[in-house]
Amino acid sequence: MPAAERHTFPARHRIAKRREFLAIGHHGRRHDTRLLRAFVSQAADINAGARLGITVTKRVGNAVMRNRIKRHVREAFRTNTWPSGVDIVLIATAAAATATGAELARCVQTLAGRLAGQARPTGKQP
């Protein structure tokens, strides 16, 4: 039997420090969906992969609910393609408490699409 594939979320893809969360929230661009609010900022190392920070407050639900939302969002982040060199802070709204994992994944996928669209050059096309 083949070894099970490990699906991890390595530390290099995480935003963990409070000052980083605050800086991204203050200087980043805001994108809203029904379930998530995103703040996106250019990372210090533009060659690094995208990094994610997740905030789920007590207003959303109890610890079990908050951790469930974070697990679904992390998995959706891990399975989508993100532009290099961006830091993303996702804040769950109260509506996320009743959302399914598929709905949360769809919101994360929508945000990934918006960011991929911004990565393209703008202006007149020939």
PyRosetta script that sets phi, psi and omega in degrees:
from pyrosetta import init, pose_from_sequence

init()
pose = pose_from_sequence("MPAAERHTFPARHRIAKRREFLAIGHHGRRHDTRLLRAFVSQAADINAGARLGITVTKRVGNAVMRNRIKRHVREAFRTNTWPSGVDIVLIATAAAATATGAELARCVQTLAGRLAGQARPTGKQP")
pose.set_psi(1, 129.9)
pose.set_omega(1, -178.9)
pose.set_phi(2, -68.4)
pose.set_psi(2, 152.2)
pose.set_omega(2, 178.9)
pose.set_phi(3, -65.9)
pose.set_psi(3, 143.5)
pose.set_omega(3, 179.8)
pose.set_phi(4, -68.6)
pose.set_psi(4, 138.9)
pose.set_omega(4, 178.4)
pose.set_phi(5, -74.6)
pose.set_psi(5, 131.9)
pose.set_omega(5, -180.0)
pose.set_phi(6, -87.0)
pose.set_psi(6, 127.7)
pose.set_omega(6, 175.1)
pose.set_phi(7, -106.5)
pose.set_psi(7, 101.3)
pose.set_omega(7, -176.4)
pose.set_phi(8, -116.5)
pose.set_psi(8, 165.2)
pose.set_omega(8, 175.8)
pose.set_phi(9, -124.5)
pose.set_psi(9, 89.0)
pose.set_omega(9, -170.8)
pose.set_phi(10, -65.2)
pose.set_psi(10, 158.2)
pose.set_omega(10, -177.1)
pose.set_phi(11, -60.4)
pose.set_psi(11, -30.4)
pose.set_omega(11, -178.8)
pose.set_phi(12, -67.9)
pose.set_psi(12, -14.5)
pose.set_omega(12, 178.3)
pose.set_phi(13, -101.2)
pose.set_psi(13, 7.5)
pose.set_omega(13, -177.0)
pose.set_phi(14, -109.3)
pose.set_psi(14, 146.1)
pose.set_omega(14, 168.2)
pose.set_phi(15, -105.2)
pose.set_psi(15, 120.2)
pose.set_omega(15, -172.9)
pose.set_phi(16, -121.3)
pose.set_psi(16, -20.3)
pose.set_omega(16, -174.0)
pose.set_phi(17, -91.6)
pose.set_psi(17, 137.6)
pose.set_omega(17, -178.5)
pose.set_phi(18, -56.1)
pose.set_psi(18, -41.7)
pose.set_omega(18, -178.0)
pose.set_phi(19, -65.3)
pose.set_psi(19, -31.6)
pose.set_omega(19, 176.0)
pose.set_phi(20, -69.6)
pose.set_psi(20, -42.4)
pose.set_omega(20, 176.5)
pose.set_phi(21, -57.8)
pose.set_psi(21, -47.0)
pose.set_omega(21, -177.7)
pose.set_phi(22, -65.7)
pose.set_psi(22, -41.6)
pose.set_omega(22, -179.7)
pose.set_phi(23, -64.3)
pose.set_psi(23, -42.5)
pose.set_omega(23, 179.6)
pose.set_phi(24, -67.3)
pose.set_psi(24, -41.3)
pose.set_omega(24, 177.9)
pose.set_phi(25, -64.7)
pose.set_psi(25, -33.8)
pose.set_omega(25, -177.4)
pose.set_phi(26, -81.8)
pose.set_psi(26, -41.2)
pose.set_omega(26, -174.3)
pose.set_phi(27, -102.7)
pose.set_psi(27, -12.0)
pose.set_omega(27, -175.0)
pose.set_phi(28, -80.8)
pose.set_psi(28, 163.5)
pose.set_omega(28, 174.7)
pose.set_phi(29, -82.3)
pose.set_psi(29, 140.9)
pose.set_omega(29, -176.1)
pose.set_phi(30, -99.6)
pose.set_psi(30, 136.0)
pose.set_omega(30, 175.6)
pose.set_phi(31, -132.6)
pose.set_psi(31, 130.4)
pose.set_omega(31, -178.2)
pose.set_phi(32, -115.3)
pose.set_psi(32, 140.8)
pose.set_omega(32, 165.9)
pose.set_phi(33, -125.6)
pose.set_psi(33, 178.9)
pose.set_omega(33, -178.3)
pose.set_phi(34, -64.1)
pose.set_psi(34, -33.9)
pose.set_omega(34, -173.9)
pose.set_phi(35, -105.5)
pose.set_psi(35, -22.3)
pose.set_omega(35, -174.0)
pose.set_phi(36, -136.4)
pose.set_psi(36, 145.7)
pose.set_omega(36, 170.6)
pose.set_phi(37, -113.7)
pose.set_psi(37, 131.1)
pose.set_omega(37, -178.0)
pose.set_phi(38, -117.9)
pose.set_psi(38, 140.2)
pose.set_omega(38, 170.2)
pose.set_phi(39, -118.4)
pose.set_psi(39, 126.0)
pose.set_omega(39, -175.0)
pose.set_phi(40, -122.9)
pose.set_psi(40, 132.6)
pose.set_omega(40, -178.4)
pose.set_phi(41, -138.5)
pose.set_psi(41, 153.9)
pose.set_omega(41, 175.7)
pose.set_phi(42, -69.3)
pose.set_psi(42, 132.7)
pose.set_omega(42, 179.8)
pose.set_phi(43, -76.1)
pose.set_psi(43, 159.0)
pose.set_omega(43, 177.5)
pose.set_phi(44, -63.5)
pose.set_psi(44, -38.4)
pose.set_omega(44, 178.4)
pose.set_phi(45, -105.4)
pose.set_psi(45, 102.2)
pose.set_omega(45, -174.8)
pose.set_phi(46, -72.6)
pose.set_psi(46, -12.9)
pose.set_omega(46, 178.2)
pose.set_phi(47, -89.7)
pose.set_psi(47, -9.9)
pose.set_omega(47, 179.3)
pose.set_phi(48, -77.6)
pose.set_psi(48, 162.0)
pose.set_omega(48, 176.0)
pose.set_phi(49, -71.7)
pose.set_psi(49, 174.2)
pose.set_omega(49, 178.7)
pose.set_phi(50, -67.6)
pose.set_psi(50, 145.7)
pose.set_omega(50, 176.8)
pose.set_phi(51, -118.2)
pose.set_psi(51, 148.8)
pose.set_omega(51, -175.8)
pose.set_phi(52, -125.6)
pose.set_psi(52, 137.8)
pose.set_omega(52, 169.5)
pose.set_phi(53, -126.5)
pose.set_psi(53, 138.3)
pose.set_omega(53, -177.5)
pose.set_phi(54, -122.6)
pose.set_psi(54, 133.5)
pose.set_omega(54, 175.7)
pose.set_phi(55, -123.3)
pose.set_psi(55, 124.9)
pose.set_omega(55, 174.5)
pose.set_phi(56, -132.3)
pose.set_psi(56, 110.6)
pose.set_omega(56, -175.0)
pose.set_phi(57, -82.6)
pose.set_psi(57, 169.0)
pose.set_omega(57, -180.0)
pose.set_phi(58, -64.9)
pose.set_psi(58, -21.1)
pose.set_omega(58, 177.3)
pose.set_phi(59, -63.2)
pose.set_psi(59, -24.9)
pose.set_omega(59, -178.0)
pose.set_phi(60, -75.0)
pose.set_psi(60, -36.0)
pose.set_omega(60, -179.4)
pose.set_phi(61, 164.8)
pose.set_psi(61, -171.5)
pose.set_omega(61, -179.7)
pose.set_phi(62, -76.2)
pose.set_psi(62, -179.9)
pose.set_omega(62, -174.4)
pose.set_phi(63, -60.7)
pose.set_psi(63, -38.7)
pose.set_omega(63, 179.8)
pose.set_phi(64, -62.7)
pose.set_psi(64, -45.2)
pose.set_omega(64, 179.9)
pose.set_phi(65, -64.4)
pose.set_psi(65, -44.7)
pose.set_omega(65, -178.8)
pose.set_phi(66, -63.2)
pose.set_psi(66, -42.4)
pose.set_omega(66, 179.9)
pose.set_phi(67, -68.5)
pose.set_psi(67, -35.4)
pose.set_omega(67, 177.0)
pose.set_phi(68, -62.2)
pose.set_psi(68, -45.0)
pose.set_omega(68, 179.0)
pose.set_phi(69, -61.8)
pose.set_psi(69, -45.3)
pose.set_omega(69, -179.4)
pose.set_phi(70, -62.6)
pose.set_psi(70, -40.6)
pose.set_omega(70, 178.4)
pose.set_phi(71, -61.4)
pose.set_psi(71, -46.3)
pose.set_omega(71, -179.5)
pose.set_phi(72, -64.7)
pose.set_psi(72, -41.2)
pose.set_omega(72, -179.5)
pose.set_phi(73, -67.2)
pose.set_psi(73, -43.2)
pose.set_omega(73, 178.0)
pose.set_phi(74, -59.8)
pose.set_psi(74, -44.0)
pose.set_omega(74, -179.8)
pose.set_phi(75, -64.3)
pose.set_psi(75, -42.3)
pose.set_omega(75, 178.5)
pose.set_phi(76, -65.0)
pose.set_psi(76, -39.0)
pose.set_omega(76, 177.6)
pose.set_phi(77, -63.0)
pose.set_psi(77, -45.0)
pose.set_omega(77, -176.9)
pose.set_phi(78, -63.3)
pose.set_psi(78, -34.1)
pose.set_omega(78, -174.6)
pose.set_phi(79, -91.4)
pose.set_psi(79, -5.1)
pose.set_omega(79, 178.0)
pose.set_phi(80, -99.9)
pose.set_psi(80, 163.8)
pose.set_omega(80, 177.1)
pose.set_phi(81, -97.8)
pose.set_psi(81, 130.4)
pose.set_omega(81, -177.5)
pose.set_phi(82, -123.2)
pose.set_psi(82, 150.6)
pose.set_omega(82, 175.2)
pose.set_phi(83, -62.9)
pose.set_psi(83, 148.9)
pose.set_omega(83, 177.9)
pose.set_phi(84, -72.6)
pose.set_psi(84, 149.0)
pose.set_omega(84, 172.3)
pose.set_phi(85, 73.7)
pose.set_psi(85, 30.1)
pose.set_omega(85, 175.8)
pose.set_phi(86, -120.2)
pose.set_psi(86, 146.0)
pose.set_omega(86, 172.5)
pose.set_phi(87, -109.6)
pose.set_psi(87, 131.5)
pose.set_omega(87, -175.4)
pose.set_phi(88, -126.3)
pose.set_psi(88, 126.8)
pose.set_omega(88, 172.5)
pose.set_phi(89, -112.2)
pose.set_psi(89, 122.3)
pose.set_omega(89, 178.3)
pose.set_phi(90, -107.2)
pose.set_psi(90, 130.1)
pose.set_omega(90, 178.5)
pose.set_phi(91, -116.4)
pose.set_psi(91, 122.5)
pose.set_omega(91, -179.5)
pose.set_phi(92, -77.2)
pose.set_psi(92, 138.0)
pose.set_omega(92, 175.7)
pose.set_phi(93, -89.3)
pose.set_psi(93, 171.8)
pose.set_omega(93, 179.6)
pose.set_phi(94, -62.1)
pose.set_psi(94, -29.6)
pose.set_omega(94, 179.9)
pose.set_phi(95, -66.1)
pose.set_psi(95, -20.9)
pose.set_omega(95, -179.8)
pose.set_phi(96, -66.3)
pose.set_psi(96, -21.6)
pose.set_omega(96, -178.4)
pose.set_phi(97, -63.2)
pose.set_psi(97, -33.4)
pose.set_omega(97, -177.8)
pose.set_phi(98, -100.6)
pose.set_psi(98, 1.3)
pose.set_omega(98, -177.6)
pose.set_phi(99, -79.7)
pose.set_psi(99, 150.8)
pose.set_omega(99, 175.1)
pose.set_phi(100, -83.3)
pose.set_psi(100, 168.3)
pose.set_omega(100, 177.0)
pose.set_phi(101, -62.0)
pose.set_psi(101, -36.8)
pose.set_omega(101, 179.2)
pose.set_phi(102, -65.7)
pose.set_psi(102, -38.1)
pose.set_omega(102, 178.6)
pose.set_phi(103, -66.7)
pose.set_psi(103, -42.3)
pose.set_omega(103, 176.8)
pose.set_phi(104, -63.1)
pose.set_psi(104, -42.0)
pose.set_omega(104, 179.1)
pose.set_phi(105, -62.9)
pose.set_psi(105, -38.9)
pose.set_omega(105, 178.3)
pose.set_phi(106, -63.3)
pose.set_psi(106, -39.9)
pose.set_omega(106, 177.9)
pose.set_phi(107, -64.9)
pose.set_psi(107, -41.9)
pose.set_omega(107, 178.6)
pose.set_phi(108, -65.5)
pose.set_psi(108, -40.2)
pose.set_omega(108, 178.7)
pose.set_phi(109, -64.3)
pose.set_psi(109, -38.5)
pose.set_omega(109, 176.4)
pose.set_phi(110, -60.8)
pose.set_psi(110, -44.9)
pose.set_omega(110, 178.3)
pose.set_phi(111, -63.5)
pose.set_psi(111, -39.6)
pose.set_omega(111, 178.3)
pose.set_phi(112, -62.6)
pose.set_psi(112, -40.4)
pose.set_omega(112, 178.0)
pose.set_phi(113, -64.8)
pose.set_psi(113, -41.1)
pose.set_omega(113, 177.8)
pose.set_phi(114, -62.2)
pose.set_psi(114, -43.1)
pose.set_omega(114, -179.4)
pose.set_phi(115, -69.2)
pose.set_psi(115, -36.8)
pose.set_omega(115, 177.7)
pose.set_phi(116, -65.7)
pose.set_psi(116, -35.7)
pose.set_omega(116, 178.0)
pose.set_phi(117, -67.2)
pose.set_psi(117, -33.1)
pose.set_omega(117, 178.9)
pose.set_phi(118, -74.6)
pose.set_psi(118, -23.4)
pose.set_omega(118, -178.1)
pose.set_phi(119, -72.0)
pose.set_psi(119, -21.9)
pose.set_omega(119, 178.9)
pose.set_phi(120, -73.8)
pose.set_psi(120, 148.5)
pose.set_omega(120, 178.2)
pose.set_phi(121, -66.1)
pose.set_psi(121, 144.8)
pose.set_omega(121, 178.3)
pose.set_phi(122, -104.4)
pose.set_psi(122, 166.6)
pose.set_omega(122, -179.8)
pose.set_phi(123, 120.3)
pose.set_psi(123, -175.9)
pose.set_omega(123, -177.5)
pose.set_phi(124, -72.4)
pose.set_psi(124, 137.5)
pose.set_omega(124, 176.1)
pose.set_phi(125, -98.5)
pose.set_psi(125, 140.6)
pose.set_omega(125, -179.5)
pose.set_phi(126, -67.3)
pose.dump_pdb("model.pdb")
